[in-house]
Amino acid sequence: MTVRGYVLIQTEVGRAAAVSELAGAIEGVVGADNVTGPYDVIVRAESGTVDDLGRLVVARLQTIPGITRTVTCPVVHL
């Protein structure tokens, strides 16, 4: 089963486009969109397990320069 999640990202002023581009190039990221509102970028990600999703966020996404905060929202099937 594939675990899907959305990662809501806040960036430094003026860094959203660069963050979105770098995030979109990471394996496991299926989309990275610039948005308006309290978050600047929303990433759609897929992984094999919830732990793998967490590792993707912590080890890969959070290391992108310009990111100030992330909120990870795993998809649930009700």
SEVOMAR-914021 format. One line per field, with one value per residue (C-alpha): x, y, z; chain; residue in one letter. Coordinates in nm, 4 decimals. Example, Ala and Ser with C-alpha at 12.3 -4.5 7.8 and 13.67 -1.06 7.14 Angstrom:
# residues 2
xx c(1.2300/1.3670) .
yy c(-0.4500/-0.1060) .
zz c(0.7800/0.7140) .
unit c(A/A) .
code c(A/S) .
END
This chain:
# residues 78
xx c(0.0000/0.1234/0.1163/0.0247/0.0636/0.0531/0.3341/0.2378/0.5449/0.6182/0.9196/1.1305/0.9961/1.0704/1.1841/0.8617/0.9397/1.2883/1.1606/0.8843/1.1288/1.3786/1.1050/0.9549/1.2860/1.2970/1.2151/0.8799/0.7415/0.4633/0.3818/0.4865/0.2574/0.2981/-0.0098/-0.1313/-0.2441/-0.0676/0.1496/0.3643/0.4106/0.2103/0.3921/0.2142/0.4287/0.4077/0.6064/0.5874/0.5244/0.4417/0.7997/0.9323/0.7091/0.8524/1.2073/1.1286/1.0096/1.2851/1.5861/1.5008/1.2378/1.3365/1.6945/1.5897/1.7226/1.4475/1.2011/1.1037/0.8294/0.6549/0.3308/0.2831/-0.0695/-0.0851/-0.3874/-0.6289/-0.8889/-1.2115) .
yy c(0.0000/0.3487/0.6143/0.9578/1.2886/1.6621/1.8748/2.2356/2.4571/2.8092/2.9763/3.2845/3.5824/3.5463/3.1820/2.9958/2.9418/2.8058/2.5822/2.4463/2.3693/2.1925/1.9986/1.8814/1.7194/1.4947/1.1273/1.0537/1.4005/1.3758/1.7462/2.0793/2.3783/2.7423/2.8661/3.1781/3.1997/3.0931/2.8438/2.9140/2.5672/2.2452/1.9232/1.5983/1.2991/0.9209/0.6564/0.2955/0.3568/0.6406/0.6172/0.6590/0.9636/1.1090/1.0442/1.2135/1.5236/1.5397/1.4247/1.5685/1.8429/2.0210/2.0556/2.2756/2.6293/2.8833/2.6564/2.7895/2.5433/2.2286/2.0575/1.7003/1.5718/1.1982/1.0933/0.8605/0.6345/0.6424) .
zz c(0.0000/-0.0815/0.1889/0.0569/0.2316/0.1905/0.3287/0.3967/0.3751/0.4909/0.3318/0.3745/0.1801/-0.1896/-0.1693/-0.2566/-0.6264/-0.5560/-0.2758/-0.4982/-0.7790/-0.5511/-0.3717/-0.6989/-0.7955/-0.4861/-0.5338/-0.3714/-0.4379/-0.6947/-0.7018/-0.5542/-0.5958/-0.4983/-0.3124/-0.1355/0.2245/0.5425/0.3489/0.0455/-0.1050/-0.0809/-0.1649/-0.2524/-0.1582/-0.1716/0.0149/0.1215/0.4913/0.7292/0.8575/0.5032/0.4597/0.7804/0.6603/0.3282/0.5119/0.7739/0.5713/0.2300/0.2341/0.5556/0.4314/0.1372/0.1900/0.2552/0.4357/0.7768/0.8775/0.7585/0.8569/0.7344/0.6722/0.5930/0.3893/0.5701/0.4173/0.6198) .
unit c(A/A/A/A/A/A/A/A/A/A/A/A/A/A/A/A/A/A/A/A/A/A/A/A/A/A/A/A/A/A/A/A/A/A/A/A/A/A/A/A/A/A/A/A/A/A/A/A/A/A/A/A/A/A/A/A/A/A/A/A/A/A/A/A/A/A/A/A/A/A/A/A/A/A/A/A/A/A) .
code c(M/T/V/R/G/Y/V/L/I/Q/T/E/V/G/R/A/A/A/V/S/E/L/A/G/A/I/E/G/V/V/G/A/D/N/V/T/G/P/Y/D/V/I/V/R/A/E/S/G/T/V/D/D/L/G/R/L/V/V/A/R/L/Q/T/I/P/G/I/T/R/T/V/T/C/P/V/V/H/L) .
END
